[in-house]
Amino acid sequence: MLRIRKKDKVIVLSGREKGKKGEVLRVDPEKGRVLISKLNQVVKHKRPTQAEPGGRQHVEAPLSLSNVMLVCPKCDKPMRPKFDSLQTGEKVRVCRKCGEVIL
C-alpha cells in the first residue's frame, strides 16, 4: 500500500524545491516518482501545431518518492502515516501526531 496518493498534500524534503508544499497530480509506483503541481518546473521546447503555437513551455517534472513527505490535512505537519484497519476491515492511513484518519 502506498504512503502517498493522488490529491495528497506533500512537502519536498530535498533538492531545489526544498521546503515547498504542493498537491500530488500523479504517482508512478513502478518508477518511484511523483508529480507535484507547480513544483520542479522545467522548460520544454514544443514544436508548433495547427492548434497551439510552439515555443518554450514550463512543465512539472517528476520527483523521487523518497524526497517528499505527506502533510497531515488536520495538523498541517509533515509525517509518516501509520496503517490501521477500521471495524469494516478497510485499511486506512492515520496521522501519527494527531491521530486523524487520512482519506
C-alpha positions, -999 to +999 in steps of 0.1 A: +000+000+000+013+034-009+020+061+016+014+089-009-016+091-033-031+114-058-045+147-044-024+144-012-006+175+002+031+169+004+063+188+013+096+184-005+125+173+017+155+179-005+166+194-038+159+227-055+123+229-042+132+220-006+106+232+020+078+239-006+044+223-003+021+212-032-006+188-043+002+154-059-010+152-095+003+117-104+021+088-087+042+063-106+049+034-081+069+013-106+095+041-111+091+055-076+083+090-089+057+116-080+044+147-100+036+177-078+016+207-090+036+239-097+069+224-083+101+212-101+092+230-133+115+226-163+115+243-197+102+221-225+106+232-261+075+225-281+071+224-319+041+245-332+010+226-343-022+239-360-039+241-327-011+256-305+018+278-311+053+265-304+079+278-280+092+273-245+067+259-220+071+253-183+060+218-173+063+199-140+090+172-138+086+142-115+104+140-082+115+109-064+091+095-038+119+094-012+122+132-015+086+140-004+067+135+028+030+135+034+015+165+052-015+159+076-046+178+065-057+185+101-025+194+120-006+206+088+026+188+099+048+165+078+046+129+090+049+093+081+015+077+082+007+045+100-018+020+087-047+009+108-078-011+099-113+000+106-141-022+120-152-028+084-118-043+076-107-014+054-071-003+057-066+035+062-037+059+068-036+076+102-015+106+113+010+096+140+009+131+155-029+139+158-045+105+152-066+118+123-077+094+095-063+105+061-086+096+032 
